[in-house]
Amino acid sequence: MTETSSLKLETWKNLPILQIRNDAAEAKIALHGAHVLSYRPAGEREVLWLSEESWAEPGKPIRGGIPVCWPWFGPAQEPAHGVARINEWALKESSSDPACTVVKFEAFAYENLIADVTVTVADKLTVELTTTNLGPEEFRLTQALHSYFGISNISSIKVLGLDGAEYIDTLTSTRHRQDGPIDFRAETDRIYDHSAAECVIDDPAYKKKIHVAKEGSMSTVVWNPWVAKSRRLPDFGDREYNGMVCIESANVGNDFRILKAGEKQILKTIISLV
Ligand code: TA6
């Protein structure tokens, strides 16, 4: 570590976390789930959102930050959103210069699959999830870097970048085409599964534009639970839906990936303030 950058082992709700500081940004990453909890560029407010009610215990997912949903997405298989986010990961190595810290986690195995996570903390936050199929059989992979972003108020933000894109409304299982920016007036749970587009969360009240770019993904999930679902979620405060929105870089819906024996898939999300 240089004198202007540091990586320290601390705790958050009794979970071991990495506290990263450099000239460009600060970040917190839990070893539980290789889970980015926080990212704050120098001189700016926090970019991510974390529930006050989040669990922080073995076998349960953290609510907020950037959950690693792998090697499946959604509730169709138990545990919902896969095994990566509810298991313990180990730090493999880190490197740093004054304005950039790179953290690599030890490989995480599930059956014949290996997941590697690398987090880069700089003027942009990058999370890279690499899946390798070591088995003889192909594997149908769905996954998401399920990022929760902190906003002023869900009713006053817009999400730009997906105009004209097709999406599945998972609440009604119907397909639609996005017309203009996305705004939020009710529970919103959409899979845009034919788009490599970068998104911008435009938050005029905070004078903030959060840029979400991605690689290795043709699907983006947009989610806000709104009132009723927030109340049904035990790890989500009843009023917290106002201050968050999820923009998830994914391989879901029609964008599932078939990994043949020996093949790799790299999914990356790149987050920055415009
Ligand atoms: O982000 C889309 C979604 O699949 C929603 O349907 C909602 O279930 C959300 O993920 C959170 O899932 P979780 O298992 O973390 O409560």
Boltz pocket constraint, residues with backbone or C-beta under 6 A from the ligand:
constraints:
  - pocket:
      binder: B
      contacts: [[A, 61], [A, 74], [A, 80], [A, 81], [A, 146], [A, 189], [A, 221], [A, 222], [A, 223], [A, 246], [A, 248]]
      max_distance: 6.0
